[in-house]
Amino acid sequence: MTDLYSNPRCRHDIPYPEPLKAIQSLAAHEAARREIAAWPGFAVTPLHDLRGLAVRHGLGAIRYKDEGDRFGLGSFKALGGAYAVLRQLQKTIAATCGIAPEAVTVADLRAGRYRDEASRLTVICATDGNHGRSVAWGASLFGCACVIYIHATVSAGREAAIAGYGAKVVRTAGNYDDSVRQAQQAATANGWLVISDTSYPGYQDVPRDVMQGYSVMAAEALAQWPAGDMPTHVFVQGGVGGMAAAILAYLWETLGAARPVFVVVEPDRADCLFRSARAGRPVVVEGALDTIMAGLACGEVSLLAWQILDPGADAFMTISDEQAAALMRRLASPAAGDPAIAAGESAVAGLAGALAAAENPALAAALGLDAASRILVFGSEGATDPALYRQIVGRSPEDVKGRG
């Protein structure tokens, strides 16, 4: 079932507020962009023009930022977790050696100049799959140890992908938010560095770096968009809110009052942002959070993300698992002229929300969707669990990419 809440606190009449620049800013974005662009394997991900799909739904344009091949990790999370690992290693090693953090470069770490210092450090996080893979990859890239906590419903395929980067994987009882708390407890007991993509009381600095890494894909998308023809609407999936807030912050500071209508989309079984928007404050959603959109199965809002989304997001939506699965199949067998896309379950949430709104006259009117609307969505992951993808779509990811 699709539900929509229009945010009465959204401000389109003011520039990006100065206090929010302490969380996300163009200056910090540029530092992250320069760093990430220098990593081995960096490439700008494609922005697909889904013209056939747009025509079918009476929209002017739909463009899909495809993060499925980012650094070979399968998701946008490669931008955030690994960048935060680097930043923490730089700060910690610099303090140990009595030097400035910027003196600890990626080149030095990869050449082994700080091998002894890095090897004595361990990073840890909790994950639904993709963030943990990014943190594990970052640890292997920069030379430290890694422990990843996964909760009860994370698939065996995602567990194996994380372990493939040399991380120790610990499976816990409960949901994602339970695993976050358990990872924090393990870190405190062992003196490990927590690299979380969500913020909570007393833990704010690392999630800023994670989110700032995510802003790279927002900058790429605007640069790839046809000149003089900016998007009118952006639909972004929720989770804890970090990705959505990073994209919104970049758009808000870059475009000001001319920024697009911004809509956050969540599974109806894990809708902490939607409920928080209605309540006007962060609300916890408890229980199993049982949705196929595993990367969005979060019950607690990132407090940093909320500070940006509460005054900046125009609306919040929920979609069903059935809508997500149907769209995965549609992208695998696309409209005439559109590319075939092997999209993971969480990747399609924003686009599913946009199409559901376009098909519903009341929702379309509320969001100002019409034949002139130009939609930007972020395909946040590829088929990161190939077995589950085949179960939902009926074809392998390789078959979809190879045959269209």
Beta strands, then each sheet from edge to edge (+ up, - down):
strand 1: 3-6
strand 2: 47-49
strand 3: 61-66
strand 4: 122-127
strand 5: 145-150
strand 6: 168-171
strand 7: 193-194
strand 8: 233-237
strand 9: 261-267
strand 10: 315-319
strand 11: 374-379
sheet 1: 1+ 10- 9- 8- 11- 3- 2+
sheet 2: 6+ 5+ 4+ 7+
end
